[in-house]
């Protein structure tokens, strides 16, 4: 079985054979593609796609997979990791996952016209590049920022070289996907993430042809996924107006929050908080010399959520530049700038950091600034409790602060700014005006409705939009963030036996929302 897991390979084969025996036809399949979430181990998103597709096949819905056969030069995941030497393990994993299933392998098809077009372009020209109506520059830019771990790319020769390669590979993927869709006439397209360039191209093609096209990403609860016809990286959540909290729901949410606020939670198999420390004595000593405390919570600049966040400010650092001016004008306020713990995650370290921005602007010399670096695990929750209000860009801590009853001023769009639980001004002047109002006020009155809406929203986010794959997967004990396939009977894939799979079926086949039903409403 090479570099992949032999137990997984056996279970792939067993389920594939069982579902193949039930399949009655092959016309108009659902098309699945997730080249940017693999290598030689089974990732969460690769497992989500395979299980969802297996469940469709169990219900006699034809499925067709696309995989990469050295068709990306370079593959997003191979940049800086040995190039095409990783392809063999990834291709073997695809063969094992899709053994016995309808499956097309994309190779690399060189297009000399595209290759010549991009050769003389700089970063701005590449980002704006369109070929035969396909915005290849726009479709590859999020991948470029993600793999280079930074947002600003002007003047970076590596970025220019890499984006040229991404564009050539994106066009190759487009040509082959178009050919395959012409042949199969799929009823639906399902791709991982939707922003990484191979899947972004297939998603763009599916939507341009009017095919129902869906994206999926890791949910905020363990072993859960988000599926949507929108942008999975934006985590779109449509909170119903009539969704109400009950004593049972309140207790369930409080139980989860009690663990989260101790740092005992993980996302995508990664625990960001190995420990959570109380605010140190030196913090309290300094804080006593100021009239008020305001924390400033940042995000990771290359995170895929930033594409959706940057609607008021051009980017997070443009916001921080304004924050710097606010800090200088309010010397009676202690501003605690908190870097996101994911900035220094091993193997995913940001190359454009808040630490660098703080040093460049000499903010550690500013008397009314305290900087908390990403590797310092002081409690953000305790910090919020001591503060007048909280400033965020688009991170989840804003939602958590609102649940705690704190006033939250958001600078970036996030999944929770669509509902009234924080202040989210729509322009820079309005943002600056609101910030001044809050800083200058003797006291702030936070509407109680903000806290109650935040609780409703978080419960709905965790327990209705996060679709659980718990019966089918377990964490890989050796490879953190990867999974093992559990042993389960084929009938477990029947959507009538699993409400999460039923929601996925109805979303893909009928266009319904990928949301678990309201159990309280159904009791009435």
Residue, then its C-alpha position, 0 to 999 in steps of 0.5 A: x500500500x506504499x505510503x498510504x494507510x493499509x487499513x483505510x485502503x481496505x475500507x475504501x475498497x470494501x465500501x466501493x464494492x458494496x456501493x457499486x453493487x447497488x448502482x443502477x445507472x451512470x448518466x448525469x453523475x455528481x462530479x467530485x474533485x478535491x486535489x488540494x486536500x490530500x498528499x499521501x494520507x486521508x485528510x478530513x475534506x478528502x474523507x468528507x467527499x468520499x463518504x458523501x459520494x459513497x452515500x449518494x452511490x448507496x442511494x443509486x445516484x451515480x458519482x464520478x471522481x476527478x483526481x490529479x495525475x501530475x496535472x498541476x505544475x506545481x500542485x499547491x501542496x507540493x510548493x516548498x515540499x519537494x515538488x513532484x516527488x510527492x505526486x506518487x503517494x498522492x496518486x496512490x491514495x487516489x487509486x485506493x480511494x476510488x478503486x472500482x469507481x468511475x474516475x478520471x485522472x487529469x494530466x497536464x496539457x500545455x497551452x502555448x498561447x497561455x504560456x506566452x501570454x503570462x510570460x511577460x506579465x508582472x504581478x498586477x498583470x497576472x492577477x488581472x489575466x483573463x483567457x477566453x473569458x476565464x478569470x485565471x488571475x483572479x482564480x489563482x490569487x487566493x492560492x498564491x497568498x495562501x501558499x506564500x503565507x502573505x497577502x501583499x505580493x508586489x515586488x516578490x519574484x517568487x510570487x510572479x513565477x509561481x502565479x505564472x505556473x498556477x495560471x498555466x495549470x489552472x487553464x489545463x485543469x479548465x480544458x480537461x474539466x470542460x471536456x469531461x462536463x461536456x461528456x458527462x453532463x453532470x447533475x452537480x459539482x462538489x469541490x473542496x474549499x472552492x478557493x484553491x486554484x484547481x477546485x476554484x476553476x472547476x467551481x467557476x466552470x460548473x457555475x458558469x454552465x448553470x450546474x448546481x455547484x457546491x463547496x465543502x470545508x471543515x466545520x468548527x466542531x470535531x469531525x464536522x463539515x460545512x457544505x454550501x452552494x455559496x462560499x464554504x470559506x465564508x462559512x455562510x450561515x442564514x440564522x432563521x428569525x424564528x430560531x429560539x434558544x430553549x433551556x436544553x439548548x442553553x445548557x448544551x451551548x454552555x457546556x461547550x463554551x465552558x470547555x472552549x474558554x479553557x482552550x480545550x477544543x480543536x479545529x481540523x485536528x489542531x489544538x491552538x491552545x496547548x495551555x491557557x494562562x491567566x493575565x500576569x501580574x505585570x499586565x495588572x500593574x500596567x493596566x492600573x495606570x490607564x483609564x480603560x483597556x481595549x483589546x485588538x484581536x487580529x487574524x492570519x493575513x493569508x487565511x482563506x477567510x480574508x477574501x471575504x473579510x476585506x470589504x471595508x478595509x483593503x486588508x487587515x494591515x490597512x485596518x491596523x494602520x488606522x488602529x495605530x493612529x487611534x492608539x496615538x490619539x488615545x494615550x489614556x487607553x491601554x490597547x492590547x494587540x493580540x496576535x492570532x495563535x495560528x500565525x506561528x503554527x509549525x509548517x504553516x508559519x505566516x510570512x507577513x505577521x502582526x509581530x513584524x507590523x508591530x516592530x516596524x511601527x515601533x509599537x512596543x515603545x508606545x506607552x499605551x500598547x501591550x503586545x501579546x505574540x501568537x505563542x503567548x497563551x494568555x486567556x483572551x476571555x479574561x482580557x475581554x472581561x477586563x475591557x471597555x469594548x473589543x476590536x476585532x477584524x473577523x476572527x471567531x473571538x468577536x462572536x465569543x466576546x459578544x456571547x460574554x456580553x462585551x461590545x464588539x467593533x468589527x472591521x472585517x466581514x465575517x459569518x457573524x457580522x450579517x446578524x445584529x450582535x456587534x457593531x460593523x460599520x460599512x465604511x472607513x469613516x463610519x468605522x473611525x467615527x464609531x470607534x471614537x464614540x466608544x473610546x470617548x464615552x464615559x460608559x458603553x451600553x451594549x444592547x442585551x439583544x447582541x448577547x442573545x443573538x450571539x448565543x442563538x447564532x453560535x448554537x445554530x453554527x455549531x449544532x445545525x450547520x456543522x454536519x457530523x461525520x463522526x460515525x465514519x471517521x476517527x483522528x489519525x493517531x500518528x498524522x495530526x489533522x488526518x483521519x482514519x476510516x472507521x469500520x462501518x456496515x454499508x447500510x450506515x451510508x443510507x441517508x435514512x439512517x443518518x440525518x447528516x447524510x440526508x441533509x447532504x443528499x437533499x442539498x446536492x440533489x434538491x437544492x435544499x439548505x445544508x442545515x440540520x432540522x430544528x428538532x424543537x420545531x419538529x416537536x411542536 
